[in-house]
Amino acid sequence: MLEILKIRKYYENQLLLDDISFTLGADETVCLLGPSGGGKSTLLRIIAGLEESESGQVLWDGQDVTAEPAHLRNFGLMFQDYALFPHLNVSDNVAFGLRMQRLPDDDIRRRVAETLALVNMSAFAKRRVTDLSGGEQQRVALARALVPHPRLLMLDEPLGALDRALRAQLSEDLRAVLQQMDIPVIYVTHDQEEAFAFGDRLFVLHDGRIIQSGSPSQVYNHPDSLWLATFFGHKNRLQGTVESVDPLRVRTDDGLIACGPQPREFNIGQKVTLVLPSDTASLSEQVEGALKARVTDSRFQGMGHLVDFQLTDGTELTFFFKDAQKPGSLVFLALEAQSMLCFPALGTA
Amino acid sequence: MPSKRWNAGKLALWLLPLGFLLAFYFFPMGKIVVLALSKWRQNGLTGWDWGLVGRTAGFTFYQAALSTLLTLVLGMPAAFLFSRFQFRGKGFLRVASTLPFILPTVVVAAGFNALIGPHGWLNLGLMALFHLEQAPISIQNSLTAILLAHVFYNTSIVIRVVSTAWEGVDLRLENAARTLGASPARVFRSVTLPLLRPALISAFLLVFLFDFTSFGVILMMGGPQFSTLEVEIYIQTMQFLNLPLAGLLSLIQLVFCMGITALIIATGRSLSVPVMPRGNQENLRKPKKAVEKLFVLIMAFVLIFLLVLPLVALVGQAFFTSNDSGWHPTLQYFRQLFVNSRRSIFYVPPIIALRNSLLYALTASALALGLGMLLANAARGSRTLSRLLNWLVLLPLGTSAVTFGLGLYLAYGTGYGALRWYPLLIPLAHALIALPFVLNLIEPALNAIPANLKWAARTLGASQRVVWRRVELPIIWRSALTAFVYAYAISLGEFGATSFLTRPDIPTLPIAVYRYLTLPGALNYGQAMAMSVVLLAVCALSMFVVDRLQLPVWGDNQRKAQPDA
């Protein structure tokens, strides 16, 4: 069981990790989600023993391993760019960790073969790693990290270096492999879809702190902050003032908007920012409670159309629709009250 | 993280190279300083031959500046030739232009002697052709000879450094300028030249340093009337036994060399070549226009005449002998190498010099490589001790070969225990001289290994030592092998430091060549040629190994430079 206690780290005199603490259950997968450059990889390296923190502790089963050298920890780490040894072929790369354990050659051969089969790379055993495609390298790196049976597996943006189509396919394979392993996993990514797909629990890292944690759906549906709502891609915003609190209604320049229950309380007269997820609007026949808007652009996006609107006060919103809308036309938008997110306006929290 | 903390093992790895530098660099240099200061304390500013010091320093600057300019004048178009044109025989020309860089000065001197010396092919040919009594070309012992040899030596550096940069200059930039209305001359002046500036400055400083510290060339090609600081240190030590003056000259030399080296390092750090990495050979074209064809032809002719013919003449003189009936093939000069003649200037047959040289070179290159690896390893990282070592190691880089020789001679060559030390001093000096080349190849290779690879190995259970053995060493072995080969070639041909440390019973091959070259008589001359051919063959073999194994070449990562004698 991994326990991280108050890890603090500076990078070039800037606070990169600010007292990070969390625990990880026996076969739990947690995702560390956050924008690039936020210190996620640094945290993994500190846990692995590759980097020193200014303060804080790493505990395993209650024992302090902070001072233990990296090579004695038996924590597996798969790197974003895979870090395959260019001078070794596929099977020698995978065998590296087992050789460090000084296992008999027969055992090494057997386990390498098993693990390569697990990641569908048996046919590539004798290939040079420099001749492999990105996806193949990713599989080899995963096999190399898994084969020594680490106590903990850490994956640093494991799909980050792949193109979109490959990512979708390998994401499935990776999930299947991880489900077969009974070890705790820390999965680091900046991609919310990946984080939702892999994590039993989600830690969102921002400005050196874990700003929210919980199950993926919990975190996605109820982001604690305007920053996180924006990070999840919710760009539609309306400014307003609370007119009633039960039920919550907010007066905006474009009319009175009803909101579903919110995790935090508001006061009448409080200035707030409403965040409208892009899949929560529909066209309405009724004028009452709807937003009057003009279609400014409509573009095809595969599963449907992204439509840009302009409200009477000039505010621009974008929603997802199944059908295309005609630019220039005037419509009324009905908003799902249940999906609406309400935050104290910036500077007033 | 524990691996970043200093432990006993790491400290030992750090102390070992430091101890070596202290014993064999700082202590000898300290001896020189003490020597010069002791006389200073006695006599103050008076009592020195300041006229001699001024004249020598002045000439050293003058010949170095002139040689460097001439080298650039030839090297620039040659670099253009290699970086922009594809033509038949280019591979040969490239190898031929790389070879001079590692050739011993004695071989170069012997080569020019064989081509344009009084008994050189050119003179003999002209005399036969026009029935002349005397050799028509007489540049022996002249400034021209010195300049010629320096251009021969250092054109390869300009070609290497500048053509690498030129190959990298994005052709699209030049094309963009053309479409914006710039003439070819204007494109060169406004686009190409500014992009090449870092490489040009780098090449200029390097060549200047090499010419500034030139020793063998001045001694053998210039004759007694020309004296650089290096030569004067040697003369004052060996002929006049005026050690304090030699010490003073060494100090002056040290200051200048350190200054130039500091400039090289400073410019190397601040001036990265602002070019796009382009696909191989993308910028190369076949000469199509008449003017391009003419350019390629003239440049190829000049390069062959300057860089190849002296070596061909050298080989010819070693294998042929002339009498009234013409030229005849002979092996007598080579056979004579095995004979311990009673009139010999050494106590041993000349072939023993070859054995000595090969053994010294093996010891020196192993020492340089080991030391280089330790230093490169210990100097990594941001800890204070590492940074200190990084600075300390820069000092030997700015020290000339003759200064090394004098320092080691003063520190260990005289007094109690000198006899036992002596055979070790030469490989030690060679190792120190080769060290910058070794570091130049090893350091970038080590630094190019992504941190992730080492981290990956660590998380897979490898200790620091195992990471070094199983990950870093296998990745840098090519660079290490190249470093070894270069160190070997440098040691084999080293003349400046060796001339202080050699003894008649344990001569090295370059020392033997020099002695034979300065003695009268056809047999001595022939033997000098034969020994030079042996040296040439070993050096050419080294280059062949580097080329065949596709090893990196010195100058690709040009960070530091150290003159050969």
Contacts between the chains, C-beta under 8 A, distances in Angstrom:
chain1	res1	chain2	res2	distance
A	45	B	455	6.9
A	46	B	1	7.9
A	48	B	455	7.3
A	48	B	458	7.7
A	48	B	459	5.3
A	49	B	1	5.7
A	49	B	2	7.3
A	49	B	3	7.9
A	49	B	458	7.5
A	49	B	459	8.0
A	50	B	1	6.0
A	50	B	3	7.9
A	50	B	455	4.8
A	50	B	458	6.1
A	50	B	459	7.2
A	51	B	1	5.5
A	52	B	1	4.3
A	52	B	4	6.2
A	67	B	2	5.9
A	68	B	2	7.2
A	69	B	1	7.8
A	69	B	2	4.6
A	69	B	3	5.9
A	69	B	458	7.8
A	69	B	463	7.2
A	70	B	1	6.9
A	70	B	3	6.6
A	70	B	455	7.5
A	70	B	458	4.0
A	70	B	459	5.9
A	71	B	458	5.1
A	71	B	459	7.5
A	71	B	460	7.7
A	71	B	461	4.9
A	71	B	462	5.4
A	71	B	463	5.2
A	71	B	466	7.7
A	72	B	461	7.7
A	73	B	459	7.6
A	74	B	461	7.1
A	75	B	459	6.2
A	76	B	459	6.3
A	76	B	460	7.8
A	77	B	455	7.1
A	77	B	456	7.2
A	77	B	459	4.3
A	79	B	452	4.8
A	79	B	455	7.1
A	79	B	456	6.0
A	81	B	450	7.5
A	81	B	452	6.2
A	83	B	450	6.6
A	83	B	452	3.6
A	83	B	453	5.1
A	83	B	455	6.8
A	83	B	456	4.0
A	84	B	456	7.9
A	85	B	453	6.2
A	85	B	456	7.6
A	85	B	457	7.5
A	85	B	471	6.1
A	85	B	475	7.9
A	86	B	453	8.0
A	86	B	475	6.7
A	87	B	471	7.9
A	87	B	474	4.3
A	87	B	475	5.5
A	88	B	474	7.9
A	96	B	457	6.8
A	96	B	460	5.2
A	96	B	462	7.5
A	96	B	470	7.6
A	97	B	460	3.6
A	97	B	461	5.6
A	100	B	460	5.8
A	100	B	461	3.4
A	100	B	462	5.3
A	100	B	466	6.9
A	101	B	461	6.1
A	144	B	456	7.6
A	144	B	460	7.0
A	145	B	459	7.8
A	145	B	460	8.0
A	148	B	460	6.2
A	148	B	461	6.6
A	150	B	459	7.9
